[in-house]
Amino acid sequence: MHSLRRSPLLFILLATLGCFAASERGAGSATEMMRKEAATDALSEDAGGGVPGEPVARQLIRRAWLEVEVAGDQLSASGQRARDVAERYKGYVSNESISEDYVQLVLRIPDAQLENALNELGTAGEITDRRINVDDVTMQYTDILIRIENAKKLQHRLNELLAKAENVRETLEIERELARITTELERMEGQRRLLENQIQLATLTVTYRRSEQPGPLGWVFYGAYRAVRWLFIWDN
């Protein structure tokens, strides 16, 4: 059996894994500074080949909610309007709920068109609620890019070591680490794709509710309210 003393390739493997672990540790180290610089370069290139060192664009996830009261006979048409808006802005409907009193749709809209979609969908009736929530994920997105880059470098280095393996033990050790890093890389790539989807497509939840019309007694009280209001307030 070969010992570690007789397997310099395994020493190299351990050193390589140690460097990778160091690059994944907290801020404050020289390695962390290098990771931040690498992230800036990666984001600059991804944004269109900018000069390394340029400020990184903020990565924002936006979610919006819109509630509108419409006439009862307009519920179905309002829901179709929302579907048409999503399609016209190159988005899609991710969820839909319909009842007798309301229609609710969850739209994924290109972020740049969110305000336009809100303004258009709000014209169907009386807006009772309109909100936008913004989540800044710049640091999270930057971190995942750095981790992916580090994992790819380690994966490349392990493949180089695998080609130099001289016995079964070395081969098995390297293949085990290679499989682990490959799995981790696939997981991080999935996180990156999810973040990019949330950044590029805003989530808009639009709810159209049937407006409440006064019954016979309701109209009586409404008329009384108007009369009392006239006694105290004159419109100019």
SVG drawing of the C-alpha trace seen along z (x, -y; Angstrom):
<svg xmlns="http://www.w3.org/2000/svg" viewBox="-85 -78 93 80">
<polyline fill="none" stroke="black" stroke-width="0.4" points="0.0,0.0 1.2,-3.4 1.6,-5.9 1.1,-9.6 4.8,-10.0 5.1,-8.0 2.2,-9.8 3.2,-13.4 0.2,-13.8 -2.1,-13.4 -0.1,-16.1 -0.9,-18.3 -4.5,-17.3 -4.7,-18.2 -3.0,-21.5 -5.4,-22.3 -8.4,-21.5 -6.9,-23.6 -6.6,-26.6 -10.2,-26.2 -11.4,-26.0 -9.4,-29.2 -11.1,-31.0 -14.5,-30.1 -13.9,-31.5 -15.1,-34.8 -14.2,-38.4 -11.1,-40.1 -8.5,-37.8 -6.4,-38.5 -8.2,-35.7 -11.6,-37.4 -10.3,-40.6 -9.2,-38.7 -12.6,-37.1 -14.3,-40.5 -12.0,-41.8 -12.7,-38.7 -16.5,-39.2 -16.2,-42.8 -14.4,-41.7 -16.9,-38.9 -19.9,-41.2 -18.3,-43.9 -17.6,-41.4 -21.1,-39.9 -22.6,-43.4 -21.1,-43.8 -17.4,-43.6 -16.8,-46.7 -13.4,-47.6 -12.5,-45.6 -12.9,-47.6 -16.0,-49.5 -18.8,-49.7 -21.0,-46.6 -24.6,-47.3 -27.1,-46.7 -29.0,-43.5 -32.6,-44.0 -35.6,-41.6 -38.9,-43.5 -42.3,-42.2 -45.6,-44.2 -49.2,-43.8 -52.2,-45.5 -55.8,-45.3 -58.6,-46.8 -62.4,-46.9 -64.3,-46.4 -68.0,-45.9 -69.2,-42.4 -69.7,-41.8 -66.1,-43.0 -64.3,-40.3 -63.7,-37.9 -62.7,-40.7 -60.3,-42.1 -58.6,-38.7 -58.2,-38.4 -56.7,-41.9 -54.0,-40.8 -53.2,-37.7 -52.9,-39.9 -50.6,-42.4 -48.3,-39.6 -48.1,-38.2 -47.6,-41.6 -44.7,-42.4 -43.0,-39.1 -43.9,-37.7 -46.3,-34.9 -48.9,-33.9 -47.4,-31.7 -50.5,-31.2 -54.2,-32.0 -57.2,-31.8 -60.8,-32.5 -63.9,-32.7 -67.3,-34.3 -66.1,-37.5 -62.5,-37.9 -59.9,-37.0 -56.2,-36.8 -53.3,-36.3 -49.5,-36.1 -47.6,-37.5 -43.9,-37.4 -43.1,-40.6 -39.7,-41.8 -38.5,-44.1 -38.2,-47.2 -41.9,-46.9 -43.2,-46.6 -44.5,-50.2 -46.1,-50.1 -47.9,-46.9 -49.1,-48.3 -50.4,-51.5 -52.2,-49.6 -53.8,-47.0 -55.0,-49.7 -57.2,-51.3 -59.8,-48.5 -61.5,-50.1 -60.8,-51.7 -57.3,-50.9 -57.6,-49.9 -54.0,-48.8 -50.7,-49.2 -47.4,-48.2 -43.8,-47.5 -41.2,-45.7 -37.5,-45.8 -35.0,-43.3 -31.3,-44.1 -29.4,-40.9 -26.2,-42.4 -24.0,-40.8 -25.7,-37.5 -25.4,-37.4 -21.8,-38.6 -20.9,-35.9 -22.4,-33.1 -20.5,-34.2 -17.2,-34.1 -18.0,-30.7 -18.8,-29.3 -15.5,-30.7 -13.5,-29.2 -15.3,-25.8 -14.6,-25.8 -10.9,-26.5 -10.7,-23.6 -12.6,-21.3 -10.0,-22.1 -7.1,-21.5 -8.5,-18.2 -8.9,-17.0 -5.2,-17.9 -4.3,-15.9 -6.4,-13.0 -4.5,-12.8 -1.3,-12.5 -2.5,-9.8 -0.1,-6.9 -2.1,-4.3 -5.6,-3.3 -5.6,-5.1 -4.7,-8.4 -7.3,-7.9 -10.1,-7.1 -9.2,-10.0 -9.2,-12.5 -12.3,-11.2 -14.2,-11.4 -13.2,-15.0 -14.0,-15.7 -17.5,-14.3 -18.1,-16.3 -17.0,-19.6 -19.0,-18.9 -22.2,-18.3 -21.5,-21.5 -20.9,-23.4 -24.2,-22.2 -26.0,-23.3 -24.5,-26.8 -25.3,-27.1 -28.9,-26.4 -28.9,-29.1 -27.4,-31.6 -30.1,-30.8 -32.8,-31.2 -31.5,-34.6 -31.1,-35.8 -34.7,-34.8 -36.0,-36.7 -33.9,-39.7 -34.9,-39.8 -38.6,-39.1 -40.6,-41.0 -43.4,-39.2 -46.8,-41.1 -49.8,-39.8 -52.9,-41.5 -56.3,-40.9 -59.6,-42.1 -62.5,-42.2 -66.2,-42.6 -67.2,-46.1 -69.9,-46.1 -73.2,-47.8 -75.6,-49.1 -78.9,-47.2 -82.3,-49.0 -81.6,-50.0 -78.1,-50.9 -79.3,-53.5 -81.6,-55.0 -78.7,-55.5 -76.5,-56.8 -79.1,-59.4 -79.4,-60.5 -75.6,-60.8 -75.6,-63.0 -78.4,-65.2 -76.6,-65.7 -73.3,-66.3 -75.0,-69.0 -76.2,-70.8 -72.7,-71.2 -70.5,-71.3 -71.2,-73.3 -69.2,-72.5 -67.6,-75.5"/>
</svg>
